Structures are given as C-alpha cells and as structure tokens.
Amino acid sequence: MNVLIIGPHPPLKGGISDFNHQLYSHLEEFKNCYFISFDRSYPFFLRNKKKQISSQKKEFKNILKINPYNPFTWSKINRLIKEKKINSVITTYWTPITGLAYLLINKTITIDTKKIGLFHNVFPHENYLFSKMILKLYINSLDTLLTLSVHTSQQIKSFSKRESYSLFHPIDNLKIASKEESLKKLKLNKNNKYILFLGMIRKYKGLELLLNSFKNIIEFDNKIKLIIAGEFIENKKKYLNQIEKLSLKNHVIISKGFINKKDIKYYMGASEILVQPYINATQSGITALGISFEKIIVSTGEGGIKEIINNKNGYICNKDYKSISKNIIRALSSNNSKKLKKLSDLKKKFSWNNFCKELIDNIKT
C-alpha cells in the first residue's frame, strides 16, 4: 500500500501541521508514505504570513508544496499519485477554509485512489459562511471518514448519515527536560511555582477564565506564577488589560510569541501542572503533549478531552473561575503519584505506533 498525505506541514505553524509531520514520520515505518504540503494554511488576507510560517524554516526532504488556494499548483498531485502508484490519499480536516481546498483537490484527482478524511474538528472555532455546506460536500468526496475521538464522530453523526470510525489523538514519547534545566533555560526563579497555559491563544481556550481564577490561587500561595506560552491569535491587549485590572502583573509571565517545538519541553519541565480551561473543544494536541511529558492536567474536559483525561489521571473542573482555582490548588497540594502512573500507562496505550496500526486497518477495510 502506498499512502499520500495532503495538508499543512512544518514550517507552517500550528497543531495540525505538527500532527501531520508526526503522522508522516510514523507512517513511513509501516507503509510507503508521501507528503504534499501546503505553503500556507490560510489565504494571507485572512491571516498574515508571519502568523502562519515559522521563522525557523527547516527544510524537509521529499516533500512537495502546493498553494491550496491556487488550482494551477495542484497538477503535482496527480503526477505523484501516478508515479508512486498511490492507493490512498489522506486529507486532514479542521476548518471549512481548507476543507474547500480538500474538496476540490479530491474532485480533481483523476486516478482511482481511496480518499480518506481525517477529522480534527468538525465544526470550526470561528463562524464562516457556507461552513456546513462545504463540510457536507467534503464528506461526500470521501470513501472513508476517520476521527480522533468519539465526540467528533458523534458530531458527524448529528448531521450526516455517513459512518465514521473513531481513533484517538496519538501521544508521543518525548524527552523530558529536568526542572533545573528548564528553569535555567527560561531564566525563571527557582523559588517560585509555575503553572502552564500552552498553545495559540484563542477565545475558546478560556484564558480569560483562568486569569479570573488567579486571585484565589495566589491567596493560597503567593509564589505561584502563570506562564502563558503561545501566540495571540486574537486581541492580546484585551488580556493585558485584564491582567492589569486584576493586579496580576507580577504573577503572569507571557512568552514572546509562538513556541517552537524544541522549546516546549522546557515550558513543561519548569511547570508543576498544565491547565486547559477550555470553553469548548473537540480533542486537543496540547492534552497529548501534556501526557507525553507526564504533566498533571487540570481541564474542563470539553469534547473528546474527557475521553482521555479524568479524575483518576488528572483534575476535571467546571467552566467557572471558582472551580478552576479550586482544582488547581488541589493539584498543587496533592500527592499525584497514582495519577502520574496512569498518565505513563496512557503514553503506551495511545502511542503513535498503535495509532498507525489502527489507521492502516481502517484504510484497508
């Protein structure tokens, strides 16, 4: 079997890009796998180039590039399918913007191949015109629908008769940096305790709720600091004003922007816990990262997150600042050895190796 993946790939920023890189790397061990990368995730008039493309432009071998919004670049797809005798084409769906490109690409593939849709999100975090229409047309262009959670499969079932197969968000086995090394690298005071909010800052991720909870947390322990590590996709000034209003300036550390993958281990290593106060979610690559680094997670458990994180291996809270602060304090003051053992077990169960086996089994059927 020869497999082609089409979608964003580093140096494009974001969780989908990182996921695709890992998928490509691990599938290569099982099958003849090829990749055609987008040169942008969104048209530049929607999100500027700097916000999409990492400044560290590492070159990857054997990866062709197309502009997903310029059909004149798509001729590479059919050529590669024919040359490499591709059996299955995987597109990774998360927004109707790229969904429209995937739909049209599937329609322009003239060689007989199985078309696989791998769904990260079904409904976008932002509202777009014609979202559902594009989604339905994209679904109809597929032979097989795969999701990363039962929650996402249920969302598809709510408006489509097509059957989808639920996999899981795979967890990498990454090298853990020591606290001492991490604090030194990030130039943080070793006398403080740090909690981490990681990832691109968008409204649905609930940073506003977390900041509102922080008064209670620093009353519990004045040496606790919040690290906000990620790029602001929405208005940063709104959060800076909230920090000022709540008198939290001395208790919040904001990174300079997008966190490169090689630096994530230091933010995880320096922090006591990872907090995900999400207002809504499907599943989360940040959750998978937290488990990979064996970091205790405090989460609202939205969407597919609750299929992995529960009170046996983490802390589940409500979507209000009192519940968030209460569970953060519990996480910081408890003996979490049993929960850490459960997280270690999850790393083995939800490994990339197991994910690729299930993915291939579903492609074959």
C-alpha positions as CSV (number, residue, x, y, z in Angstrom):
1,M,0.0,0.0,0.0
2,N,1.3,3.5,-0.9
3,V,-0.2,6.4,1.0
4,L,-0.2,10.2,0.2
5,I,-0.9,12.8,2.9
6,I,-2.0,16.3,1.8
7,G,-2.1,19.2,4.2
8,P,-0.1,21.6,6.3
9,H,3.4,20.6,7.4
10,P,6.2,22.5,9.2
11,P,7.5,25.2,8.8
12,L,3.7,26.1,8.9
13,K,2.8,26.7,12.5
14,G,0.1,25.0,14.5
15,G,-1.1,21.7,15.9
16,I,-2.4,20.3,12.6
17,S,1.0,20.9,11.0
18,D,2.8,19.2,13.8
19,F,0.4,16.3,13.8
20,N,0.8,15.8,10.1
21,H,4.6,15.8,10.4
22,Q,4.4,13.1,13.1
23,L,1.8,11.1,11.1
24,Y,4.1,11.2,8.0
25,S,7.2,10.2,10.1
26,H,5.5,7.3,11.8
27,L,3.5,6.0,8.8
28,E,6.8,5.8,6.8
29,E,7.8,3.0,9.2
30,F,4.7,1.0,8.1
31,K,4.0,1.9,4.5
32,N,5.4,3.7,1.5
33,C,4.3,7.2,2.6
34,Y,4.5,10.5,0.7
35,F,3.5,14.1,1.6
36,I,2.3,17.1,-0.3
37,S,2.4,20.2,1.9
38,F,0.5,23.4,1.8
39,D,2.7,26.5,1.5
40,R,0.1,28.3,3.7
41,S,-2.8,27.2,5.9
42,Y,-5.0,30.2,5.3
43,P,-5.1,32.8,2.5
44,F,-2.7,35.6,3.5
45,F,-5.6,38.2,3.5
46,L,-7.2,36.1,6.4
47,R,-4.1,35.5,8.4
48,N,-0.8,37.2,7.6
49,K,2.3,35.2,6.5
50,K,4.2,35.8,9.8
51,K,1.4,34.3,11.9
52,Q,1.4,31.2,9.7
53,I,5.0,30.4,8.9
54,S,7.7,29.8,11.5
55,S,10.9,31.8,11.2
56,Q,12.9,28.6,11.7
57,K,12.4,27.3,8.2
58,K,13.9,23.8,8.4
59,E,13.9,22.1,5.1
60,F,12.3,18.6,4.8
61,K,13.3,16.2,2.1
62,N,10.9,14.6,-0.4
63,I,8.0,16.9,0.4
64,L,6.3,18.7,-2.5
65,K,4.5,22.0,-1.9
66,I,1.3,23.4,-3.3
67,N,-0.8,26.5,-2.7
68,P,-4.1,25.1,-1.6
69,Y,-5.9,28.1,-3.0
70,N,-4.3,28.1,-6.4
71,P,-5.5,25.1,-8.5
72,F,-2.7,25.7,-11.0
73,T,-0.3,24.2,-8.5
74,W,-2.4,21.0,-8.0
75,S,-1.1,19.2,-11.1
76,K,1.7,17.9,-8.8
77,I,-0.8,15.7,-7.0
78,N,-2.0,13.6,-10.0
79,R,1.6,13.3,-11.2
80,L,2.8,12.0,-7.8
81,I,-0.2,9.6,-7.5
82,K,0.6,8.1,-10.9
83,E,4.4,8.0,-10.4
84,K,4.3,6.4,-6.9
85,K,1.1,4.3,-7.6
86,I,-0.7,5.8,-4.6
87,N,-3.6,3.7,-3.2
88,S,-4.9,6.1,-0.5
89,V,-5.0,9.9,-0.2
90,I,-5.4,11.3,3.4
91,T,-6.6,14.9,3.9
92,T,-6.7,16.3,7.5
93,Y,-9.8,18.4,8.1
94,W,-10.2,21.1,10.7
95,T,-11.8,24.1,9.1
96,P,-14.1,24.8,6.1
97,I,-11.4,27.1,4.6
98,T,-9.0,24.3,3.9
99,G,-12.0,21.9,3.6
100,L,-13.0,23.7,0.4
101,A,-9.5,23.2,-1.0
102,Y,-9.6,19.5,0.1
103,L,-13.0,19.0,-1.5
104,L,-11.8,20.5,-4.9
105,I,-8.5,18.5,-4.7
106,N,-10.4,15.3,-4.2
107,K,-12.6,16.1,-7.2
108,T,-9.5,16.9,-9.4
109,I,-7.8,13.5,-8.6
110,T,-8.4,11.6,-11.8
111,I,-6.6,8.4,-10.9
112,D,-8.5,5.8,-8.9
113,T,-7.5,6.1,-5.2
114,K,-9.2,5.7,-1.9
115,K,-9.9,9.1,-0.4
116,I,-9.6,9.3,3.4
117,G,-10.7,12.2,5.6
118,L,-9.1,12.5,9.0
119,F,-11.1,14.9,11.1
120,H,-9.6,17.0,13.9
121,N,-12.6,19.3,14.1
122,V,-16.0,19.1,12.5
123,F,-17.4,22.5,13.4
124,P,-14.9,25.4,13.2
125,H,-14.0,27.6,16.2
126,E,-14.9,30.7,14.1
127,N,-18.1,31.2,12.1
128,Y,-17.7,31.1,8.4
129,L,-20.2,31.5,5.6
130,F,-21.2,28.2,4.0
131,S,-19.4,26.1,6.6
132,K,-21.9,23.3,6.8
133,M,-22.4,23.2,3.0
134,I,-18.6,22.8,2.4
135,L,-18.4,20.2,5.2
136,K,-21.2,18.1,3.6
137,L,-19.6,18.3,0.2
138,Y,-16.2,17.4,1.5
139,I,-17.7,14.4,3.3
140,N,-19.3,13.3,0.1
141,S,-16.0,13.4,-1.7
142,L,-14.5,10.8,0.8
143,D,-14.5,7.0,0.8
144,T,-13.6,6.7,4.5
145,L,-14.1,9.1,7.4
146,L,-11.8,8.8,10.5
147,T,-11.9,10.9,13.6
148,L,-9.6,11.4,16.6
149,S,-12.4,11.0,19.2
150,V,-15.9,9.5,19.8
151,H,-17.1,13.1,20.4
152,T,-16.0,14.1,16.8
153,S,-17.7,11.0,15.3
154,Q,-20.9,11.9,17.2
155,Q,-20.8,15.5,15.7
156,I,-20.6,14.0,12.2
157,K,-23.5,11.7,13.0
158,S,-25.6,14.7,14.1
159,F,-25.9,15.9,10.5
160,S,-24.7,13.2,8.2
161,K,-25.7,9.6,7.5
162,R,-22.1,8.7,6.7
163,E,-20.4,6.3,9.1
164,S,-17.1,7.4,10.7
165,Y,-14.5,5.5,12.6
166,S,-13.2,6.8,15.9
167,L,-9.4,6.5,16.5
168,F,-7.6,8.6,19.2
169,H,-5.2,11.5,19.4
170,P,-1.8,9.8,19.5
171,I,0.7,10.6,22.2
172,D,4.4,10.9,21.5
173,N,7.2,9.6,23.8
174,L,9.2,12.8,24.1
175,K,12.3,13.5,26.0
176,I,11.5,15.2,29.4
177,A,13.7,18.1,30.5
178,S,14.5,18.4,34.2
179,K,13.1,21.2,36.3
180,E,16.6,22.6,37.0
181,E,17.5,22.6,33.3
182,S,14.1,24.1,32.3
183,L,14.2,27.0,34.9
184,K,17.7,27.9,33.8
185,K,16.8,27.8,30.1
186,L,13.7,30.0,30.6
187,K,15.5,32.2,33.2
188,L,12.9,31.6,35.8
189,N,13.2,32.0,39.6
190,K,13.6,28.6,41.2
191,N,11.8,29.8,44.4
192,N,8.5,30.2,42.5
193,K,6.0,27.5,41.4
194,Y,4.7,27.7,37.8
195,I,1.5,26.6,36.1
196,L,1.4,26.5,32.3
197,F,-1.2,27.6,29.8
198,L,0.2,26.4,26.4
199,G,-0.8,26.9,22.8
200,M,-2.2,29.5,20.5
201,I,-4.4,31.9,22.4
202,R,-7.9,31.9,21.1
203,K,-11.2,32.7,22.8
204,Y,-12.5,29.2,23.1
205,K,-9.4,28.1,25.2
206,G,-10.7,30.0,28.2
207,L,-7.6,32.1,29.2
208,E,-10.0,34.8,30.5
209,L,-11.5,32.3,32.9
210,L,-8.0,31.2,34.1
211,L,-6.9,34.8,34.8
212,N,-10.1,35.4,36.8
213,S,-9.3,32.3,38.9
214,F,-5.8,33.5,39.7
215,K,-6.7,35.8,42.6
216,N,-7.8,32.8,44.6
217,I,-4.6,30.9,43.6
218,I,-2.1,33.5,44.7
219,E,-4.1,33.9,48.0
220,F,-3.3,30.1,48.5
221,D,0.4,30.6,47.6
222,N,1.9,33.9,46.6
223,K,4.8,32.3,44.9
224,I,2.7,30.7,42.2
225,K,3.1,32.2,38.7
226,L,1.2,31.6,35.5
227,I,3.1,31.1,32.3
228,I,1.2,31.9,29.1
229,A,3.2,30.3,26.4
230,G,1.9,30.8,22.9
231,E,0.9,33.2,20.1
232,F,-2.1,35.5,20.5
233,I,-4.4,34.9,17.5
234,E,-7.0,37.3,18.9
235,N,-6.5,40.7,20.6
236,K,-3.6,40.5,23.1
237,K,-4.4,43.9,24.6
238,K,-7.7,42.5,26.0
239,Y,-5.8,40.0,28.1
240,L,-3.1,42.6,29.1
241,N,-5.9,44.9,30.3
242,Q,-7.5,42.0,32.3
243,I,-4.1,41.2,33.9
244,E,-3.7,44.9,34.9
245,K,-7.3,45.2,36.2
246,L,-6.8,42.1,38.4
247,S,-3.4,43.3,39.6
248,L,-1.7,40.1,38.3
249,K,1.2,41.7,36.5
250,N,3.8,40.3,39.0
251,H,2.2,36.8,38.8
252,V,1.9,36.3,35.0
253,I,4.7,35.6,32.5
254,I,3.9,35.9,28.8
255,S,6.1,34.3,26.2
256,K,7.3,36.4,23.3
257,G,5.1,34.5,20.8
258,F,4.9,31.1,19.1
259,I,6.7,28.4,21.0
260,N,8.9,26.3,18.8
261,K,8.6,22.5,19.2
262,K,12.1,22.1,20.6
263,D,11.4,24.6,23.4
264,I,8.1,23.0,24.6
265,K,10.0,20.6,26.9
266,Y,11.4,23.5,28.9
267,Y,8.0,25.1,29.5
268,M,6.6,21.7,30.5
269,G,9.7,20.9,32.7
270,A,9.5,24.2,34.5
271,S,5.8,23.9,35.4
272,E,4.1,22.0,38.1
273,I,0.9,21.5,36.1
274,L,-0.7,22.2,32.8
275,V,-4.1,23.9,32.7
276,Q,-6.7,23.7,30.0
277,P,-9.7,25.9,31.0
278,Y,-11.3,25.3,27.5
279,I,-14.8,26.7,26.9
280,N,-15.3,24.2,24.1
281,A,-13.1,21.7,22.3
282,T,-13.0,18.5,20.1
283,Q,-9.8,16.9,21.2
284,S,-6.5,18.5,21.9
285,G,-2.9,18.2,20.8
286,I,-2.0,20.1,24.0
287,T,-3.5,17.4,26.1
288,A,-1.5,14.8,24.2
289,L,1.7,16.9,24.8
290,G,0.9,17.1,28.5
291,I,0.6,13.4,28.8
292,S,3.7,12.9,26.7
293,F,5.7,15.0,29.2
294,E,3.8,13.2,32.1
295,K,2.4,16.5,33.3
296,I,-0.6,16.6,35.6
297,I,-3.5,18.3,33.7
298,V,-6.3,20.5,35.1
299,S,-9.0,20.6,32.4
300,T,-12.7,21.4,31.9
301,G,-12.8,18.1,30.0
302,E,-14.6,19.5,27.0
303,G,-15.3,17.4,23.9
304,G,-13.0,14.5,23.4
305,I,-10.6,15.6,26.1
306,K,-12.8,13.8,28.7
307,E,-12.3,10.6,26.8
308,I,-8.7,10.7,27.9
309,I,-8.4,12.9,31.0
310,N,-10.5,12.1,34.1
311,N,-10.2,12.4,37.9
312,K,-8.1,9.2,38.0
313,N,-5.3,10.7,35.9
314,G,-5.9,14.4,36.3
315,Y,-8.4,17.0,37.6
316,I,-11.7,17.9,35.9
317,C,-13.2,21.2,36.7
318,N,-16.3,23.2,35.7
319,K,-16.2,26.2,33.3
320,D,-16.1,28.8,36.1
321,Y,-13.2,30.5,37.8
322,K,-14.0,29.2,41.3
323,S,-13.9,25.5,40.1
324,I,-10.8,26.2,38.1
325,S,-8.9,27.7,41.1
326,K,-10.1,25.0,43.5
327,N,-8.8,22.2,41.2
328,I,-5.5,24.0,40.5
329,I,-5.0,24.3,44.3
330,R,-5.9,20.6,44.8
331,A,-3.5,19.6,42.0
332,L,-0.7,21.6,43.5
333,S,-1.2,20.4,47.1
334,S,-1.9,16.7,46.4
335,N,0.3,13.6,46.1
336,N,-0.2,12.9,42.4
337,S,2.0,9.7,42.1
338,K,-1.0,7.5,41.2
339,K,-2.2,9.9,38.6
340,L,1.3,10.1,37.1
341,K,1.4,6.3,36.8
342,K,-1.9,6.4,34.9
343,L,-0.5,9.1,32.5
344,S,2.5,6.8,31.9
345,D,0.1,4.0,31.0
346,L,-1.7,6.3,28.6
347,K,1.5,7.0,26.7
348,K,1.8,3.3,25.9
349,K,-1.8,2.8,25.1
350,F,-2.2,5.8,22.8
351,S,1.2,5.6,21.1
352,W,1.8,6.7,17.5
353,N,2.7,3.1,16.8
354,N,-0.7,1.9,17.8
355,F,-2.4,4.8,16.1
356,C,-0.8,4.0,12.7
357,K,-1.8,0.3,13.0
358,E,-5.4,1.3,13.6
359,L,-5.3,3.9,10.8
360,I,-4.0,1.3,8.3
361,D,-6.5,-1.3,9.4
362,N,-9.3,1.3,8.7
363,I,-7.8,2.3,5.3
364,K,-7.8,-1.4,4.2
365,T,-11.4,-2.0,5.0
